[in-house]
Amino acid sequence: MASVREVEHRSASACSYESSTIAITDNAWTINSDTDQQLTDDADNNNEHEQPVKCTLLSPGASIRVAPMERATSGWSTEHFHQNLKLPEGSNAGRGIIVQFEAMARECIAIALSPYHQYELGKTYVVHFGANGNLQTVIRRHVNYNEAVDLTFPSRVCSENHWIPYWICLQNGTLSAGVGKCVGKNVIGSLDDSMYNMLRSGVDAVRYVGVGNSALNRNARDLRVRNVAVMSIPGRFGLEGVPMEAQSAFVNILDMEYVTNNNGSGGGGGGGSVATEAELLAEYEKERAKAKARAAKFGIEYKEPAPDAFLKWSEARRLRANPERGFITGIDTFSAAEKAKADARKERFAKDERKRKGLDDDNTDNNNNEGSDNEGGEGAMEDEEGVDDVAEWEKTKKDPLPIEQAWENWKVVSKFRADPPGNLLSNGNTSGEIVLSLGSDSATSGMDTAEFIPKKIVVVPSKIHIFSIDWAPFKQIRTDDLLSFFRDYGPSYVEWLGELSCNVLFEDKHSAARALHALSQELLSPPPAAVDMTKRWEPPSAPKNDEDMNDENANGETNQLDDDSVRDFPLDAPPQPADGGAIEPEEDEQEPLPDFGDMGWRFCKWTVRKVSNDRYGRRGTRARVLMRLATSLDVLDDRPTEWPKPPPGFTTKRVLMPWHDFSGKRRRDGKRDTKRRRRSDGGKRRRGNDNNNRERDLDSRMGEGLSSGRAGFSVEEIEAERNAKNAEILDIST
């Protein structure tokens, strides 16, 4: 058949359909070409079992790009159907219907089977391939708005980079779905709805097909569908219909021929030391089979377990997230051959520059000045809170941060930091492994006891472990901000591990290595002894209770106290003298700085910046981070059940900078500071009145009487009334 130019349509209602035939073999059900169709028509073959099956076919070369359906309109609409996308004319709808198609989707392919060319509540079946983050397939018929007949089958059947064939078969009241070109094989699951099939009327038999996209999360993407074919149950299979294989244990397209790249999305392939998507699914299926066998052995009902039951929580969360694939570098840019090529290019461009030297110096300087800041809008972001030091951090676009800053706040945040064990990452090692004796409750203790068992710990070269030294600003940083920070190197997923730490996943180890070396700088080992870690901060004028902290978190400011004085108060601050003077640090309390360089840590060249306003923080917030390659220990085994309290000064209502955490740098005097100072001065003036003024004020108020609608009583009137009552009581008693 001649090649046909592909035409993309925005919905099923905008496409055209034609009649064709399907050739059935033991291995595949394929659409006949025009030549095959002509030969079939010319052949005088009356054997029904060998004749092709009539079908309604989406026009060759046409594909449908389906946008996510809107929840507000219950999803389905008339644009998802077409009056010609139905069983061929003359087909027996009572026998059933078969739908074949190919799709390229990240998740949530929705195929509707309806008696009319629209969604009919209570009469329409819907099959959702790749639901719940491409971890399930759901077969459902809504009885009403609150009840549904449905079944869920764990599976991984969608791919955003490959065309995957699917089939759906409704016969004898049983709706089955599977993967592949042969109906009845690679069965994902079946829904037995024979009771409804016996009670429904003939006009409610399924005839029409709808194509939709049921992705509802914020990362929902369009999907593409092509080669849609609709046919009735072939007569060659008799009254029992198409034979179905036993339901597969777990249908995973990564194990099939349709997907040639088995790294899997979000798997961080290329390193071989991080569990890929296929490996995680294989482990999940293995444990799932054990649970099913256990239920059969003890005669109990089998319930489908969640991936969290067998996998580590952070890995199961990555499976459910179904992240998009990032950029694959594919080459080792740090190999000797690639470095030689880079040096040759550098020399060639330097030679060309020397030839032009003296001609374009002025232009070059101007261009450098103009292009030194790629995000010029950030420098103008003097937010309404009075922070005018953004320009100080803007210049770090071309000037990396001093490495001495890597040791700031290290005492305060050390309890959140997870250092790699031993010398696993020392001297730039990227593929080492060690064996430690680890207990079940501590992965990094390194204590050797008879109860501990050895565990192999390896480097994961396709993951970069991030740890922030700025607590308050980093609490505003979210996944989108980190993906934007690494955007030039193709990150695929951010795996959060705690308040200040996370892993950034890449598709291969070469992309991770490029990002690590381009965005971070080496740290000295041993650490410099001349780093001044003294914090010049001022204690708050009064202790701050929980109610004040709640007010600050809600409104971003305090009413009476200067919020900078509270924000600059470190958690582990030493006591201050009563007169407010500084305490001289004692030499015996000085602790040696941690040797970050020997442990494999690197310090960021530039700060991580929040790129947009949201309920978690304000655009322009910046935080400094430490980076290193991740290890097999950098995972969360279980879901966290508690979180630490936010640091002093944290708020989501304004831009935070590194000095807002625990440094002593004061915020510049802005309008809000001026108003706060004016209110504070007024209070002091009132409190500064002398005793004479207080006595005069008290006398004047006593003379005015009560603040009510009637006149006040004098002292003489009150005394006379009291004497009259006493006399009356005395007369009664006598």
Buried (B, 14 or more C-beta within 10 A) or exposed (E): EEEEEEEEBEBBBEBEBEEBBBBBEEEBBBBBBEEBBEEBEEEEEEEEEEBBBBBBBBBBEBBBBBBBBEEEEEBBBBBBBBEBBBBBEEBEBEBBBBBBBBBBBBBBBBBBBBBBBBBBEBBBBBBBBBBBBBBBBBBBBBEEEEEEBBBBBBBBBBBBEBBBBBBBBBBBBBBBBBBBBBBBBBBBBBBBBEEBBEEBEEEBBBBBBBBBBBBEEEEBBBBBBBBBBBBBBBEEBEEEBBEBEEBBEBBBBBBBEBBEEEBBBBBBBBBEBBBBBBBBBBBBBEBBEEBBEEEEEEEEEEEEBEBBEBBBBBBBBBBEBBBEBBBBBEEBBBEEEEEEEEEEEEEEEEEEEEEEEEEEEEEEEEEEEEEEBEEEEBBEBBBEBBBEBBEEBBEBBEEBBEBBBBBBBBBBBEEBBBBBBBEBBBEEBBEBEBEBBBBEEEBEBEEEEEEBEEBEBBBBBBBBBBBBBBBBBBBBBBBEBBBBBBEEBBBBBBBBBBBBBBBBBBBBBBBBBBBBBEBBBEBBBEBEEEBEBEBEBBBBEEEBEEEBBEBBEEEBBBEEBBBBBBBBBBEEBEEBEEEEEEEEEEEEEEEEBBBBBBBBBBBBBBBBBBBEEBEEBBBBBBBBBBBBBBBBBBBBEEEEEEEEEBBBBBBBBBBBBBBBBBBEBBBEEBEBBEEBEEEEEEEEEEEEEEEEEEEEEEEEEEEEEEEEEEEEEEEEEEEEEEEEEEEEEEEEEE
